Amino acid sequence: AGGDLSFTWNSELPLDSPIQSVLQVEISNDSPPKSDPNNCDFGSMSQYYHIESLLAISIVSLIPGPLRLFRGKKGYTLRKSEILEQAEALADILASKARGQYSCESLIIKLHQGLSEFQSKGIISTVMEQNSSDLSTKKALRLARDLDSDSDSQPDESQDMTKLDLNLTSKTIPLLEDLCQILRKDLVCMNYCLVNLPFLPIRKIDYLDIVKDAIDTNMKKNSKFIQYDDVDFDTCIFSLVSSGILEEEFLRGESWIQAREEFDSELEIQYLLKNLDPFYAVVENTIF
């Protein structure tokens, strides 16, 4: 079922786990956490830190550049609604609701709880309301702008306009990096599955061989690429089937898959890859 997607900063993982040493630190300490990514199987953490990783990748995908360029700079803000929309989009791509057997509503609640935990850890903070005179000036300017604009382009008043300050320090940047890495293998696997999406029926085992060959070819060009021997390909296939991109049938005891009719063209694959790209770039390009 993909594990418990609930927010689990106090999980049942061993206390000496590298990721635990990062998650349990006090953010007020200026020294960076001592986490060695090479000794930590981030992929196995996804059942414990799925929500955290969704949110971390979403936050980083909205930042126009490497996190370290913004270290110590104050006033970099994102709208809460932006982060949640990105996280929901990524959850849809990975079929998080199906993997964790959560309803749409409960997943959204978990994302809100996750942001609250990010706030308690000092990664983000809510931007305080400005004084009334500043707000009045901004409202007047917004009214003038809206009068000059087409009515169809006016903002949705029901949208949460809460702004969040990012606290990017030597402590929080490694924390966000590690949380992003937790779903790295899922996103890399998803990318290569989409690139090689089968338009005609094929045995799942043969399709996975094609995907593994593609990853193996890239590994020879990129020493930092993932090892596919510990990638959960079955989970990736399950995500694609659950999201309606692949259809799966069993014939004579074997699983056969192919792209659904609405996705069996190069144009549709490019559309799917475009939706994946903001998140894939976070983990594939190592932009931290």
C-alpha positions as CSV (number, residue, x, y, z in Angstrom):
1,A,0.0,0.0,0.0
2,G,3.0,2.3,-0.1
3,G,3.3,2.9,3.6
4,D,1.9,5.5,5.9
5,L,1.9,8.9,4.3
6,S,1.3,10.7,7.6
7,F,3.8,13.3,8.6
8,T,6.3,11.5,10.7
9,W,9.1,13.7,12.1
10,N,9.1,11.4,15.1
11,S,9.1,8.2,13.2
12,E,10.0,4.7,14.2
13,L,13.2,4.8,12.2
14,P,16.4,4.0,14.1
15,L,17.6,7.1,16.0
16,D,21.1,6.7,14.5
17,S,19.8,6.8,10.9
18,P,21.4,9.6,8.9
19,I,18.1,11.1,8.0
20,Q,17.0,11.1,11.6
21,S,20.1,13.1,12.5
22,V,18.9,15.7,10.1
23,L,15.3,15.7,11.1
24,Q,15.8,15.9,14.8
25,V,18.2,18.7,14.9
26,E,17.4,22.2,16.3
27,I,17.3,24.7,13.5
28,S,18.6,27.4,15.7
29,N,22.0,25.8,15.7
30,D,24.2,27.4,13.1
31,S,26.3,24.3,12.3
32,P,25.0,22.1,9.4
33,P,23.6,18.7,10.1
34,K,26.0,15.8,9.7
35,S,24.2,13.7,7.2
36,D,26.0,11.6,4.6
37,P,23.8,11.0,1.6
38,N,26.1,8.2,0.4
39,N,25.4,6.2,3.5
40,C,21.6,6.8,3.5
41,D,19.1,4.8,1.5
42,F,16.7,7.7,0.8
43,G,14.4,5.6,-1.3
44,S,13.5,3.4,1.6
45,M,12.5,6.5,3.6
46,S,9.6,7.4,1.3
47,Q,7.1,5.4,3.3
48,Y,8.0,7.4,6.4
49,Y,8.7,10.9,4.8
50,H,6.5,10.9,1.7
51,I,4.6,14.1,2.6
52,E,7.8,15.9,3.7
53,S,9.5,15.0,0.4
54,L,6.5,16.2,-1.7
55,L,6.5,19.5,0.1
56,A,10.3,19.9,-0.1
57,I,10.5,19.2,-3.8
58,S,7.5,21.5,-4.4
59,I,9.2,24.4,-2.5
60,V,12.6,23.9,-4.3
61,S,10.8,23.7,-7.7
62,L,9.4,27.2,-7.1
63,I,12.8,28.8,-6.3
64,P,14.6,30.2,-9.4
65,G,18.0,28.9,-8.8
66,P,20.2,26.8,-6.4
67,L,19.2,27.0,-2.8
68,R,22.7,28.0,-1.7
69,L,22.4,31.3,-3.7
70,F,19.6,32.3,-1.3
71,R,21.3,31.2,1.9
72,G,20.9,33.8,4.6
73,K,18.9,36.2,2.4
74,K,15.7,37.5,4.1
75,G,12.4,38.2,2.5
76,Y,12.3,35.4,-0.1
77,T,8.6,34.5,0.0
78,L,6.2,32.0,-1.6
79,R,2.5,31.9,-1.5
80,K,1.2,29.0,0.6
81,S,-1.3,28.2,-2.1
82,E,1.6,27.9,-4.7
83,I,3.3,25.3,-2.5
84,L,0.2,23.3,-1.9
85,E,-0.8,23.3,-5.6
86,Q,2.7,22.1,-6.6
87,A,2.6,19.4,-3.9
88,E,-0.9,18.2,-5.1
89,A,0.4,18.1,-8.7
90,L,3.4,16.0,-7.7
91,A,1.1,13.8,-5.6
92,D,-1.1,13.3,-8.7
93,I,1.9,12.3,-10.8
94,L,3.1,9.8,-8.2
95,A,-0.4,8.6,-7.5
96,S,0.3,9.3,-3.8
97,K,-3.4,9.0,-2.8
98,A,-3.6,5.4,-4.3
99,R,-0.2,4.4,-2.9
100,G,-1.1,5.5,0.6
101,Q,-4.8,4.6,0.4
102,Y,-5.8,8.2,1.3
103,S,-8.8,10.2,0.0
104,C,-8.2,13.5,-1.8
105,E,-9.3,15.4,1.3
106,S,-7.1,13.6,3.7
107,L,-4.0,14.0,1.5
108,I,-4.7,17.8,1.4
109,I,-5.0,17.8,5.2
110,K,-1.7,16.0,5.5
111,L,0.0,18.6,3.2
112,H,-1.3,21.4,5.4
113,Q,0.0,19.5,8.5
114,G,3.3,19.1,6.8
115,L,3.6,22.8,6.2
116,S,2.8,23.4,9.9
117,E,5.7,21.0,10.8
118,F,8.0,22.8,8.4
119,Q,7.1,26.0,10.2
120,S,7.7,24.4,13.6
121,K,11.2,23.3,12.4
122,G,12.0,26.9,11.3
123,I,12.1,26.1,7.5
124,I,9.3,28.6,6.8
125,S,7.4,31.3,8.7
126,T,4.2,33.1,8.0
127,V,4.7,36.7,6.7
128,M,3.1,39.1,9.2
129,E,0.4,41.5,8.0
130,Q,1.5,45.0,7.1
131,N,0.1,48.0,8.9
132,S,-3.3,49.3,7.7
133,S,-1.9,52.3,5.8
134,D,0.4,50.0,3.7
135,L,-2.5,47.7,3.1
136,S,-4.8,50.5,2.0
137,T,-2.2,51.7,-0.5
138,K,-1.7,48.2,-1.9
139,K,-5.5,47.8,-2.2
140,A,-5.8,51.1,-4.0
141,L,-3.0,50.1,-6.4
142,R,-4.6,46.7,-7.0
143,L,-8.0,48.3,-7.6
144,A,-6.5,50.6,-10.2
145,R,-4.7,47.7,-11.9
146,D,-7.9,45.5,-11.9
147,L,-9.9,48.3,-13.5
148,D,-7.4,48.4,-16.4
149,S,-7.3,44.7,-16.8
150,D,-9.7,42.2,-18.4
151,S,-12.3,40.8,-16.0
152,D,-11.3,37.2,-16.9
153,S,-7.8,37.8,-15.6
154,Q,-8.8,39.0,-12.1
155,P,-7.5,36.9,-9.2
156,D,-9.6,34.3,-7.4
157,E,-10.6,36.0,-4.1
158,S,-11.2,32.6,-2.6
159,Q,-7.5,31.6,-3.0
160,D,-5.4,31.6,0.1
161,M,-3.0,34.5,-0.3
162,T,-1.0,33.7,2.8
163,K,2.7,34.3,2.2
164,L,5.5,32.2,3.7
165,D,9.1,33.3,4.3
166,L,11.7,30.8,3.5
167,N,14.4,30.5,6.1
168,L,17.4,29.2,4.0
169,T,20.3,28.6,6.3
170,S,23.3,26.2,6.7
171,K,20.9,24.1,8.8
172,T,17.7,24.1,6.7
173,I,19.2,23.8,3.3
174,P,20.7,20.3,3.9
175,L,17.4,19.3,5.5
176,L,15.5,20.3,2.3
177,E,18.1,18.6,0.2
178,D,17.8,15.3,2.1
179,L,14.0,15.5,2.0
180,C,14.0,16.0,-1.8
181,Q,16.3,13.0,-2.3
182,I,13.7,10.7,-0.6
183,L,11.5,10.7,-3.8
184,R,14.4,11.0,-6.2
185,K,14.3,7.4,-7.4
186,D,10.6,7.6,-7.9
187,L,10.9,10.6,-10.1
188,V,13.8,9.3,-12.1
189,C,12.0,6.0,-12.6
190,M,8.8,7.9,-13.6
191,N,10.7,10.0,-16.2
192,Y,12.2,6.9,-17.9
193,C,8.9,5.0,-17.8
194,L,7.2,7.9,-19.5
195,V,10.0,8.4,-22.1
196,N,9.6,4.7,-23.0
197,L,5.8,4.5,-22.6
198,P,4.6,1.5,-24.7
199,F,2.0,2.3,-27.4
200,L,1.4,-1.4,-28.0
201,P,0.8,-4.3,-25.6
202,I,4.0,-5.5,-24.0
203,R,4.8,-7.8,-21.1
204,K,5.6,-5.8,-18.0
205,I,8.9,-7.7,-17.5
206,D,10.0,-6.7,-21.0
207,Y,9.0,-3.1,-20.6
208,L,11.0,-2.9,-17.4
209,D,14.0,-4.3,-19.2
210,I,13.7,-1.4,-21.7
211,V,13.5,1.1,-18.9
212,K,16.4,-0.4,-17.0
213,D,18.5,-0.3,-20.2
214,A,17.7,3.4,-20.6
215,I,18.8,4.1,-17.1
216,D,21.9,1.9,-17.5
217,T,22.9,3.9,-20.6
218,N,22.5,7.2,-18.7
219,M,24.5,5.8,-15.7
220,K,27.5,5.3,-18.0
221,K,27.4,9.0,-18.8
222,N,26.6,10.3,-15.4
223,S,28.5,9.0,-12.3
224,K,25.9,10.6,-10.0
225,F,23.0,8.8,-11.5
226,I,20.9,6.2,-9.5
227,Q,21.5,2.5,-9.3
228,Y,18.4,0.9,-10.7
229,D,18.8,-2.3,-8.7
230,D,17.1,-0.8,-5.7
231,V,14.5,1.2,-7.6
232,D,10.9,0.1,-6.9
233,F,9.8,-0.3,-10.5
234,D,6.5,-2.0,-9.5
235,T,5.5,1.0,-7.5
236,C,6.2,3.3,-10.5
237,I,4.1,1.0,-12.7
238,F,1.3,1.0,-10.1
239,S,1.4,4.8,-10.0
240,L,1.1,5.0,-13.8
241,V,-1.8,2.5,-13.8
242,S,-3.5,4.3,-10.9
243,S,-3.3,7.6,-12.6
244,G,-4.8,6.3,-15.8
245,I,-1.8,6.5,-18.0
246,L,-1.1,2.8,-18.4
247,E,-3.6,0.0,-18.5
248,E,-2.7,-3.4,-17.2
249,E,-4.1,-6.8,-18.0
250,F,-3.1,-10.3,-16.9
251,L,-2.9,-13.0,-19.6
252,R,-1.8,-16.6,-18.8
253,G,-0.3,-15.5,-15.5
254,E,1.7,-12.6,-16.9
255,S,1.2,-8.8,-16.6
256,W,0.8,-7.0,-19.9
257,I,0.7,-3.2,-20.1
258,Q,0.3,-0.5,-22.7
259,A,-0.5,3.3,-22.8
260,R,-4.2,4.1,-22.6
261,E,-5.6,5.4,-25.9
262,E,-5.6,9.1,-24.8
263,F,-1.8,8.8,-24.1
264,D,-0.6,6.7,-27.0
265,S,1.1,9.5,-29.0
266,E,4.4,11.3,-28.7
267,L,2.6,14.6,-28.3
268,E,0.8,13.3,-25.1
269,I,4.1,11.9,-23.8
270,Q,5.7,15.3,-24.2
271,Y,2.8,16.8,-22.3
272,L,3.3,14.3,-19.4
273,L,7.0,15.0,-19.3
274,K,6.4,18.7,-19.3
275,N,4.2,18.3,-16.2
276,L,6.9,16.2,-14.5
277,D,9.9,18.4,-15.5
278,P,9.7,21.0,-12.7
279,F,10.0,18.2,-10.1
280,Y,12.4,16.0,-12.1
281,A,14.8,18.9,-12.5
282,V,15.0,19.4,-8.7
283,V,16.4,15.8,-8.2
284,E,18.0,15.1,-11.6
285,N,20.1,18.2,-12.1
286,T,21.4,18.4,-8.4
287,I,20.7,22.1,-8.4
288,F,21.2,22.5,-4.7
